[in-house]
């Protein structure tokens, strides 16, 4: 049964109803999480991801519950060697509360909901993952580190770097944070009429300097 699902790319799965919006993002996140799985004839084993040993403990579950599942990322985020303002920005981004237009609308803002870069609605998902300039930037990361681009906020802060060593993981998190920060600054430049829209290389340069 499971093997038949992995037989094809994309996965051999169909749905009665079309997945859209948040449900589609969750599906992409799930597919990304299992894309590295290699099936074999060995006996299945359970691993608890909230401890280094892979063994379940009540304390690790309690910590995850009271922090809404964000305990691991939050703990590492504040230890990364990057400016505090970027740490705070990434903390807000993880919680989905940065002031993109969809979040402003939830606060009864009545402005234009379209993205400043294109004609799509501005959301966190669009601005940081699906806008074509951003897709190109994440593709650069893919070619540089042989690492599949993150598909969503959940994926970026969750299992995106699951198979990467600790030292490299920290460096990649810093790089990903710098890239997200550069995207946000480029967006704000247009919002406040500081400069016109940036091209790929300008945004990439801003994220690395």
Phi, psi and omega per residue, in radians:
X1 nan -0.937 3.138
X2 -1.138 -0.722 -3.123
X3 -1.058 -0.632 -3.137
X4 -1.160 -0.526 3.108
X5 -1.203 -0.674 -3.090
X6 -1.452 -0.032 -3.087
X7 -1.092 -0.542 -3.012
X8 -2.142 2.788 2.998
X9 -2.199 2.039 0.025
X10 -1.166 2.985 -3.062
X11 -0.982 2.558 -3.105
X12 -1.369 1.185 -3.123
X13 -2.345 2.400 3.089
X14 -2.261 2.686 -3.127
X15 -2.140 2.548 3.112
X16 -1.142 -0.612 3.125
X17 -2.059 2.555 3.141
X18 -1.160 2.348 3.089
X19 -1.441 2.316 3.118
X20 -2.416 2.863 3.013
X21 0.962 -2.273 -3.056
X22 -1.098 -0.680 3.140
X23 -1.100 -0.673 3.111
X24 -1.161 -0.692 3.105
X25 -1.108 -0.707 3.109
X26 -1.111 -0.688 3.122
X27 -1.128 -0.784 3.113
X28 -1.066 -0.671 3.121
X29 -1.123 -0.747 3.125
X30 -1.111 -0.776 3.141
X31 -1.072 -0.711 3.130
X32 -1.116 -0.679 -3.114
X33 -1.125 -0.609 -3.047
X34 -1.766 0.004 -3.044
X35 -1.110 -0.457 -3.100
X36 -1.549 -0.070 -3.059
X37 -1.183 2.262 3.060
X38 -1.965 2.038 -3.108
X39 -1.320 2.482 3.047
X40 -2.581 -3.045 -3.078
X41 -1.660 0.138 -3.139
X42 -1.277 2.808 3.112
X43 -1.253 2.368 3.131
X44 -1.128 2.565 3.108
X45 -2.342 2.540 3.140
X46 -1.641 2.471 3.114
X47 -2.332 2.246 3.142
X48 -1.615 1.950 -2.989
X49 -1.298 -0.142 -3.077
X50 -1.592 0.034 3.037
X51 -2.281 2.673 -3.123
X52 -1.191 -0.490 -3.111
X53 -1.445 -0.255 -3.086
X54 1.440 0.132 -3.118
X55 -1.775 2.398 -3.129
X56 -1.165 2.377 2.975
X57 -2.381 2.572 3.141
X58 -1.121 -0.667 -3.102
X59 -1.108 -0.680 3.135
X60 -1.186 -0.661 3.108
X61 -1.187 -0.710 3.129
X62 -1.094 -0.768 3.121
X63 -1.067 -0.713 3.135
X64 -1.159 -0.696 -3.108
X65 -1.170 -0.770 -3.078
X66 -1.310 -0.302 3.094
X67 -1.835 0.260 3.104
X68 1.058 0.576 3.092
X69 1.417 0.080 -3.035
X70 -1.764 0.159 -2.976
X71 -1.025 -0.757 -3.051
X72 -1.172 -0.852 -3.112
X73 -1.154 -0.794 -3.108
X74 -1.011 -0.703 -3.116
X75 -1.098 -0.736 -3.112
X76 -1.362 -0.575 -3.083
X77 -0.997 -0.847 -3.047
X78 -1.246 -0.222 3.125
X79 -1.656 -0.154 -3.125
X80 -1.188 2.515 -3.112
X81 -1.504 1.416 3.088
X82 -2.655 2.842 -3.068
X83 -0.978 2.538 -3.114
X84 -1.014 -0.658 -3.107
X85 -1.095 -0.553 3.105
X86 -1.317 -0.643 3.068
X87 -1.046 -0.781 -3.136
X88 -1.135 -0.725 3.106
X89 -1.044 -0.807 -3.124
X90 -1.150 -0.581 3.090
X91 -1.125 -0.747 3.075
X92 -1.165 -0.706 -3.135
X93 -1.079 -0.744 3.122
X94 -1.013 -0.636 -3.118
X95 -1.540 -0.024 3.065
X96 1.222 0.541 -3.056
X97 -2.051 0.124 3.050
X98 -1.143 2.717 -2.932
X99 -1.504 1.084 2.902
X100 -1.253 2.901 -3.010
X101 -1.097 -0.603 3.124
X102 -1.141 -0.623 3.088
X103 -1.261 -0.595 3.079
X104 -1.135 -0.674 3.119
X105 -1.096 -0.632 3.091
X106 -1.146 -0.331 3.090
X107 -1.723 0.384 3.083
X108 1.223 0.446 3.010
X109 -1.339 2.455 -3.029
X110 -1.968 0.364 -3.111
X111 -1.397 -3.086 3.112
X112 -1.192 2.256 -3.052
X113 -1.573 0.010 -3.087
X114 -1.355 2.622 3.115
X115 -1.079 2.534 3.113
X116 -1.241 -0.348 -3.102
X117 -1.633 -0.488 -3.050
X118 -2.630 -2.873 -3.050
X119 -1.740 0.150 3.109
X120 -1.478 2.796 3.046
X121 -1.146 2.428 -3.138
X122 -1.478 1.996 3.038
X123 -2.320 2.938 3.070
X124 -1.062 -0.757 3.132
X125 -1.026 -0.798 -3.122
X126 -1.189 -0.867 -3.020
X127 -1.119 -0.626 -3.033
X128 -1.856 -0.122 -3.057
X129 -2.415 -0.606 -3.006
X130 -1.909 -0.268 3.058
X131 -1.087 2.401 -2.934
X132 -1.088 -0.589 3.086
X133 -1.131 -0.731 -3.136
X134 -1.171 -0.689 3.089
X135 -1.026 -0.696 3.104
X136 -1.106 -0.742 -3.122
X137 -1.115 -0.752 3.100
X138 -1.175 -0.503 3.090
X139 -1.169 -0.594 3.058
X140 -1.051 -0.744 3.083
X141 -1.064 -0.703 -3.136
X142 -1.056 -0.832 -3.106
X143 -1.252 -0.569 -3.109
X144 -1.278 -0.625 -3.019
X145 -2.127 0.122 -3.099
X146 0.911 0.831 -3.039
X147 -2.243 2.134 -3.128
X148 -1.020 2.415 -3.123
X149 -1.098 2.529 3.066
X150 -1.141 2.526 -3.065
X151 -1.742 -0.283 -3.076
X152 -2.886 3.024 3.067
X153 -1.075 -0.764 3.135
X154 -1.006 -0.740 -3.126
X155 -1.236 -0.766 -3.135
X156 -1.010 -0.761 -3.087
X157 -1.657 0.047 -3.115
X158 -1.952 -1.743 -2.984
X159 -1.701 0.126 -3.083
X160 -0.991 -0.724 -3.082
X161 -1.874 0.448 -3.027
X162 -1.054 -0.628 -3.062
X163 -1.687 0.170 -3.097
X164 -1.716 2.488 3.112
X165 -1.089 2.791 -3.026
X166 -1.028 -0.827 -3.091
X167 -1.126 -0.805 3.138
X168 -1.186 -0.600 3.131
X169 -1.055 -0.745 3.122
X170 -1.080 -0.767 -3.137
X171 -1.138 -0.692 3.139
X172 -1.207 -0.622 3.081
X173 -1.128 -0.690 3.094
X174 -1.127 -0.763 3.120
X175 -1.108 -0.762 3.123
X176 -1.125 -0.674 3.108
X177 -1.131 -0.741 3.116
X178 -1.101 -0.669 3.130
X179 -1.172 -0.790 3.109
X180 -1.086 -0.688 3.123
X181 -1.134 -0.714 3.124
X182 -1.134 -0.693 3.094
X183 -1.083 -0.765 -3.119
X184 -1.166 -0.728 3.124
X185 -1.131 -0.693 3.113
X186 -1.111 -0.670 3.076
X187 -1.135 -0.767 -3.127
X188 -1.158 -0.551 3.093
X189 -1.035 -0.668 3.121
X190 -1.289 -0.727 -3.129
X191 -0.991 -0.759 -3.052
X192 -1.769 0.311 3.042
X193 1.000 0.606 3.114
X194 -1.445 -0.656 -3.128
X195 -2.751 2.827 3.082
X196 -1.284 3.115 -3.122
X197 -1.032 2.445 -3.128
X198 -1.504 2.640 2.996
X199 -1.575 3.011 -3.072
X200 -0.878 -0.928 -3.012
X201 -1.153 -0.612 3.140
X202 -1.122 -0.756 3.129
X203 -1.158 -0.750 3.128
X204 -1.092 -0.753 3.111
X205 -1.063 -0.739 -3.121
X206 -1.115 -0.576 -3.134
X207 -1.351 -0.195 -3.081
X208 -2.018 0.088 -3.141
X209 -2.320 nan nan
